[in-house]
Amino acid sequence: MRELTIDQYHTVLPLLDSIQNKAVYALSVIDQTQQGRVFVNEESTLTSVLITSNGGFYCLAGDEEDELFIADVVQFMNEESNHHSFFALGVFTTAWANKIDSYHIQHSKKITRTYYLFNQEKFMESYRELEATVQKPFEYLSLNEVIAQEYRDKFYPYYQLVWSSTEQFCEYGIGHFIKKNDQLISVCTSPYVGGGYAEIDIITVEEYKRQGLASQLGVFFIKECLAKNFIPNWSCHADNPASNELAQKLGFEKVGEHPMYWYHA
């Protein structure tokens, strides 16, 4: 396989038509909002693509029959130096899953990922009037460089990978935060923004779960998306009932499940 230069990234967009919002991380790389790499088959006509993001989410798309390309993909996946001790390879057709299953991607396990589409009408029926406030002893903060730096350095270092700098996160990302006693306890942020979509990522400290904080921040996140003409996006592991329930509560509708090859050191 061969790697495209940044100015060539847009040429693979037709191969992602059937995937659309299921790989916002790939769209973020093509948009150059976030960093990654794009690999295609060796033929002059682009028929297969592997897109990797710096955050470790990768996707395969296009023709599943190019054996040389598939062999190169597996070799790339099996080279540990290509990954930041983590990867999640998404495939979106049975044919792709069957091809990958016939090879061996070391260390990975096959899981199932659930994908959603946002229903704005359903969301607005429930949350149109909700004000962006939280009650004491909680403190609400929106994204700024100070909270972004704290979040990336202390709360969730993964965001040092997906956003190359605090400034980039603040310029292109979305973030809503709740603190108690000056400590972050619940967050709703965008790990990836691309193709007009903003992916939702919600984390709440265990002792503060089931208090409505995650859903409240999710509402704030979605309303900011709508104000900025982004489409909020949701995907999660199929075996995460809390995330799947919250998605539906916030107006998302399930559109399918697909395999993902997951590795975390």
N, C-alpha and C positions, 0 to 999 in steps of 0.2 A: 504494500500500500504506500501511498505517497501523501506527504503533508502539504496542505494548502497554505499559502501566504494569507495574511489578514485581508488583503484587498480581494481575495478570491472566496472568502467565506460565504458570501451571499449566493454563490452559484449552487450551493447544496440545498437551498430553501425548498425547491420543489420536492425533494426527497422526504421532507418533514411534513408535507401536507396532511398526511393521514394521522400524524402524531399530534400536531397542534399543541394544545396546552399540557400534554402529558410530559413534556420535557422542556420546561421553562429554562432550566439550566443550559440546555443546548442553544436555545434562542438567545440567551444572554451572551453567550460566546460569539454567536454570529453578529449580534448587535454591537459587540465589543464593549458592552457595559461591564462585563466581567471577563476574567482571563481564562483561557483554555486553549485547546488545539483541535484542529479538524483534519481528519485523514480520509482519503477516498481510495477507490480501486485504481489500479494502474492503467486501465483503458482510457482512451481519449474521451469517451462518453462517460459521464459520472452516473453510476448506477447504485453504488453502495457507499455508506458513510459511517464513520465512527467519530463522535464528538465527545471530547473530554473537557470537563470543567476543573478548575483548580481546587474546587471544593470536593472533588472525588466522585461526583455524579457523572456518569457517561451514558450515551445511548447509541444504539445501532439502528440504522434505517436503510430503506431501499431494497435492492435485490439480494435475496438470501442464497443465491446459487453460485456466487463467485467463490470457489473453494480457495483460491490463492489469497483473496482478501480475508476470508474467514481465518485461514491459518495465520496470517499476519496479525489479525486482531487477537487471537489467542496467545500468540507469542508476546505481543505487547502487554496483554493483561498479566501474563506470568512473569514479567520482568518487574521485580519489586521496586527498582529504582524509578519506575514510572508513576508511582503512587505515594501519597502522603500517609502511609500506614492505614489507608482506608480507600475502598471504592465501592460503588453501587452501579452495576451495569444494567441499564434498562433495555428490555426488548418488548416489542409491542405486537408481534404476530406469532402464531403457533409455529410457523416455519422457522423464524429466527430462533425460537426457544429449542426446537428440535435440533437445529444445526449446532447451537452452543452445547447442548446436552451430549452431542456425539463427540465432543472434544473434552478437554479437562482444563478448567481454570482453577489453578491451585489455590487452596485456602478458602475459596468462596463457598457459600451455601446458597441454594436456590430458595428464594422467598417469594411471597406474593404481595404486590403493591396495589392499592386501591386508588382509583382516580375519580375526580369529581369535576363537574362544571357548575359555575356560579349562576344561580337564578336570582337576578336582581329584584324582580317583582316579589318573589317570595320573601326575600330579605327585607325589603321596604315595608311589607305588610306588618312585620314584627318589630322593626327597629327604627322606623322613620323618626320617631319623636325622642329617642334616647339621647340624653345630653352626655357630652364627653366630660364627666366628672366622676370622682370616686370619693367615698366617705372616709373620714378619719377613723382609725389611725393610719390609713393608707395614703400614700402620696403618688399622684399621677404625673408622669413626665413624657413629653414627646421627644422625638429624635433630635439631638444636638451633639456637637463634637465632644462635650464633656461626658455625657452619658454613653455615647458611642464608644469612647475610649475605655471607659470602665467596663462596658459590656464585653468588648473584644479582649481586653487584657485579663479580666478577673472572673467574669461570669461564664462566658462561652467563647473560648479561644478559637473554636472552629471558624468564627467570623473573621479571623485573621487570614484564613485561606480564601473564603468566598469573596471577601472584600479586601482588596490589596492595601487599603489605607482607611483610616477613620474618615478622611475627607471624601473619599470615593463613596463610602457607605452613606454619609450624610447627603451627598449630592444626588445619588441615584436610588438609594434605598428608602425603606419605610420602617419606622420603629415606634412602638408605644410601650411604656414601661410603668410598673408599679413598684414602689419602695415601701418598706416599713422599717422604722428606726434606721434610716439611711442605708438600708440593705435592699438590693434587688430581690424581689420575691416572685414576680410574674412579668413575662415579656412576650410581645408579639411583634416579630420582625420579619423582614424579607431576606431570605438567603439568596434568592435569585430574582432578577427583574429582566425580562426580555420579551420581545415579540408583542408588546402591549400588555403582558401579564406580570403580576407580582405574586410570587409564591409566599404562602403564609407558613410561619414557623412559630409555634407557641410553646413556651416552657413555663411551668409554675413549680416553685419549690414544694416538695412533698407535703409539708405541714400546712400549706396554705391552699391545697387543692380542695375542690368541692365547695368553694366559697363564691363562685361566680366570677372570679377575676379573669380567667382565661376567656370566657365568652364576652365579657365586657371589653377587654382589649381587642378581641377579634372584631367586635363591632366598630371600634375606633379605627382599626386598620382598614376595614372594608370601606368605611365612609371616606377615609383619605384616598383610597384607591379611586373611588368614584369621582371625587373632586379633581383628581389628576388624570382622569380618563384612562386609568389602568383597569384591567379585569383582575379581580382577586382570584387566586388559584389555590387549590387544595389537593394534596395527595398524601397518603400515609400507608404504613404497613397494614395489611389486611387483618393482622392479629392484634391491632391496637384499638380495642373497643371504645376507649374514651375519646380518641381522636376522631374516629368514624362517627360517633354520636355527636360530637361538637360540630363537625362539618355540616351535618344535616340540620342541626339547630340553627346554624348561621346562614342557611339558605343555599347550601350546596347540594347537588343531586349526583348520585353515583352514576358513572358512565361505563365502568368496567374494571376488571382486574387483569394484571399482566405479571409475568415473572420478572424478577430482578435477581442478579447475581451479586451477593453482598459479602464484603469482607471488612473486618475491623480488627486491627492488631490488638 
